[in-house]
Amino acid sequence: MRMTPKIAAITLSIAVALPVAGLAMETPEERLSYTIGMDIGQSLAEQGIDIDIDLLIEGLRASYAGDETALTQEEALAERDAFMQRRQQQLEQERGQEAVRNLEEGRAFLAENRQNPDVEETASGLQYRVVEQGEGRSPEATDRVTVHYRGTLINGVEFDSSYAREEPATFALNQVIPGWTEGVQLMQEGATYEFFIPAELAYGEQGRPGPIGPNSTLIFEVELIEVHDD
């Protein structure tokens, strides 16, 4: 496995910045180099990579100058591959721990939530609360609907909102997560419901890029605006 583009960019940036270290930064080039160095330091800290800065600099100097390096290209490639494998294993372990934690917290939340007298629960485990009843049509699973919605995690973090975009969304009910497909069919046009969706009816162990981690329980406030004929 090759060095990632992000790490490669960091390495190149350090090589550019090194020749002017310690100067007064009187020129735009010097100030830019220092700025890049600040970005590099922050990026390395955020990635949490355990490195020896002195050895990193020595490797940069030798490689940049075309001098003989302490490691051959083959040895360096093997080290990069080993690092990427360790990193991948670490990320998988952390994600597994997150999945277990999210599942436990979600189940605890739903167990407490079902004690609310305003909350109903279906056979699948979907929970919902009627905020406002509607008087229009109810959709079927294959219908297209237009809705306004707001999605949050059980800790209150908002991850999506058509209200924030100031534009409702239109989609087919059989093209969304199972909790939506089931829940919106309970509604009538003009209604607003709050759905509490367990992980198995949401994105499951995969989660989604961003704040929706593996096995996340989701909360949606949904306003059904229109059921489409086409």
MONOR-V368142 format. One record per pair of residues at least 12 apart in sequence whose ideal C-beta (glycine too) atoms are under 8 Angstrom apart, sorted by the first residue. I is the first residue (numbers start at 1). J is the second residue. D is the distance in whole Angstrom. If there is no record, write none. Layout:
BEGIN
<<I & J & D> <I & J & D>>
END
This chain:
BEGIN
<<1 & 80 & 7> <1 & 81 & 5> <1 & 84 & 4> <1 & 85 & 7> <2 & 80 & 7> <3 & 80 & 5> <4 & 84 & 8> <6 & 43 & 8> <6 & 47 & 8> <10 & 40 & 5> <10 & 43 & 6> <10 & 44 & 7> <11 & 60 & 7> <13 & 36 & 5> <13 & 37 & 8> <13 & 39 & 7> <13 & 40 & 5> <14 & 37 & 7> <14 & 40 & 6> <14 & 56 & 7> <14 & 57 & 7> <14 & 60 & 6> <15 & 60 & 5> <15 & 63 & 8> <15 & 64 & 5> <16 & 33 & 6> <16 & 36 & 7> <17 & 33 & 4> <17 & 34 & 7> <17 & 36 & 5> <17 & 37 & 5> <17 & 40 & 7> <18 & 57 & 7> <18 & 60 & 6> <18 & 61 & 7> <18 & 64 & 8> <20 & 33 & 5> <20 & 34 & 8> <58 & 70 & 8> <59 & 71 & 8> <95 & 213 & 8> <95 & 214 & 6> <98 & 213 & 5> <98 & 214 & 6> <99 & 205 & 6> <99 & 207 & 8> <99 & 213 & 7> <99 & 214 & 4> <99 & 215 & 5> <100 & 215 & 8> <102 & 199 & 7> <102 & 213 & 5> <102 & 214 & 6> <102 & 215 & 4> <102 & 216 & 5> <102 & 217 & 7> <103 & 199 & 6> <103 & 215 & 4> <105 & 154 & 7> <105 & 217 & 8> <106 & 154 & 6> <106 & 198 & 6> <106 & 199 & 6> <106 & 215 & 7> <106 & 216 & 7> <106 & 217 & 3> <107 & 198 & 8> <107 & 217 & 8> <109 & 154 & 5> <109 & 196 & 8> <109 & 217 & 6> <110 & 125 & 7> <110 & 127 & 6> <110 & 196 & 6> <110 & 198 & 6> <110 & 217 & 6> <113 & 127 & 6> <113 & 196 & 6> <114 & 127 & 6> <116 & 129 & 7> <118 & 130 & 8> <119 & 196 & 7> <122 & 182 & 7> <124 & 178 & 8> <124 & 182 & 6> <124 & 201 & 6> <125 & 198 & 5> <125 & 200 & 7> <125 & 201 & 7> <126 & 179 & 5> <126 & 182 & 6> <126 & 183 & 6> <126 & 195 & 7> <126 & 196 & 8> <126 & 197 & 6> <126 & 198 & 7> <126 & 201 & 6> <127 & 195 & 7> <127 & 196 & 4> <127 & 197 & 8> <128 & 183 & 6> <128 & 186 & 7> <128 & 193 & 5> <128 & 194 & 7> <128 & 195 & 5> <128 & 196 & 7> <129 & 193 & 7> <129 & 194 & 4> <129 & 196 & 8> <130 & 191 & 7> <130 & 193 & 6> <131 & 191 & 8> <131 & 192 & 4> <131 & 193 & 6> <131 & 194 & 6> <131 & 221 & 7> <132 & 190 & 8> <132 & 191 & 6> <132 & 192 & 4> <133 & 188 & 7> <133 & 190 & 8> <133 & 191 & 6> <134 & 187 & 6> <134 & 188 & 4> <134 & 189 & 5> <134 & 190 & 3> <134 & 191 & 3> <134 & 192 & 8> <134 & 224 & 6> <135 & 188 & 6> <135 & 189 & 7> <135 & 190 & 6> <136 & 188 & 5> <136 & 189 & 3> <136 & 190 & 5> <136 & 224 & 8> <136 & 226 & 8> <136 & 227 & 7> <137 & 188 & 7> <137 & 189 & 5> <137 & 227 & 5> <138 & 185 & 6> <138 & 186 & 7> <138 & 187 & 6> <138 & 188 & 5> <138 & 189 & 8> <138 & 227 & 7> <139 & 173 & 6> <139 & 184 & 6> <139 & 185 & 6> <139 & 187 & 8> <139 & 224 & 8> <139 & 227 & 4> <140 & 173 & 8> <140 & 185 & 7> <141 & 173 & 5> <141 & 174 & 5> <141 & 181 & 6> <141 & 185 & 6> <142 & 172 & 7> <142 & 173 & 7> <142 & 174 & 6> <143 & 172 & 7> <143 & 173 & 6> <143 & 227 & 5> <143 & 228 & 7> <144 & 170 & 6> <144 & 171 & 7> <144 & 172 & 5> <144 & 173 & 8> <144 & 227 & 8> <144 & 228 & 4> <144 & 230 & 7> <145 & 170 & 7> <145 & 171 & 7> <145 & 172 & 8> <145 & 173 & 6> <145 & 184 & 6> <145 & 224 & 6> <145 & 225 & 8> <145 & 226 & 7> <145 & 227 & 6> <145 & 228 & 7> <146 & 168 & 5> <146 & 169 & 7> <146 & 170 & 5> <146 & 225 & 5> <146 & 226 & 4> <146 & 228 & 7> <147 & 162 & 7> <147 & 168 & 6> <147 & 169 & 6> <147 & 170 & 8> <147 & 184 & 7> <147 & 222 & 6> <147 & 223 & 6> <147 & 224 & 6> <147 & 225 & 6> <148 & 162 & 5> <148 & 163 & 6> <148 & 168 & 5> <148 & 169 & 8> <148 & 222 & 8> <148 & 223 & 4> <148 & 225 & 6> <149 & 161 & 7> <149 & 162 & 5> <149 & 163 & 8> <149 & 169 & 7> <149 & 220 & 6> <149 & 221 & 6> <149 & 222 & 5> <149 & 223 & 7> <150 & 162 & 8> <150 & 163 & 6> <150 & 164 & 8> <150 & 220 & 7> <150 & 221 & 5> <151 & 218 & 6> <151 & 219 & 7> <151 & 220 & 5> <152 & 218 & 8> <152 & 219 & 5> <152 & 220 & 8> <153 & 211 & 6> <153 & 212 & 7> <153 & 216 & 6> <153 & 217 & 8> <153 & 218 & 7> <153 & 219 & 7> <154 & 217 & 5> <154 & 218 & 8> <154 & 219 & 6> <157 & 211 & 5> <159 & 210 & 6> <159 & 211 & 5> <159 & 212 & 6> <168 & 225 & 6> <170 & 228 & 7> <173 & 185 & 7> <177 & 197 & 7> <177 & 201 & 7> <177 & 202 & 5> <177 & 203 & 7> <178 & 201 & 5> <178 & 202 & 8> <179 & 195 & 6> <179 & 197 & 3> <179 & 198 & 8> <179 & 201 & 4> <179 & 202 & 6> <179 & 218 & 7> <179 & 220 & 8> <180 & 195 & 8> <180 & 197 & 8> <180 & 220 & 7> <180 & 222 & 8> <182 & 201 & 7> <183 & 195 & 5> <183 & 197 & 7> <183 & 220 & 8> <183 & 222 & 7> <184 & 222 & 6> <184 & 224 & 6> <187 & 222 & 7> <187 & 224 & 4> <188 & 224 & 7> <189 & 224 & 6> <189 & 225 & 7> <189 & 226 & 6> <189 & 227 & 6> <190 & 224 & 7> <190 & 225 & 8> <191 & 223 & 7> <191 & 224 & 5> <192 & 221 & 7> <192 & 222 & 7> <192 & 223 & 5> <192 & 224 & 8> <193 & 221 & 8> <193 & 222 & 6> <193 & 224 & 8> <194 & 219 & 7> <194 & 220 & 7> <194 & 221 & 5> <194 & 222 & 8> <195 & 218 & 8> <195 & 219 & 7> <195 & 220 & 5> <195 & 221 & 8> <195 & 222 & 6> <196 & 217 & 7> <196 & 218 & 8> <196 & 219 & 6> <197 & 217 & 7> <197 & 218 & 5> <197 & 219 & 7> <197 & 220 & 7> <198 & 217 & 6> <199 & 214 & 8> <199 & 215 & 4> <199 & 216 & 6> <199 & 217 & 6> <202 & 216 & 7> <202 & 217 & 7> <202 & 218 & 5> <203 & 216 & 7> <203 & 218 & 8>>
END
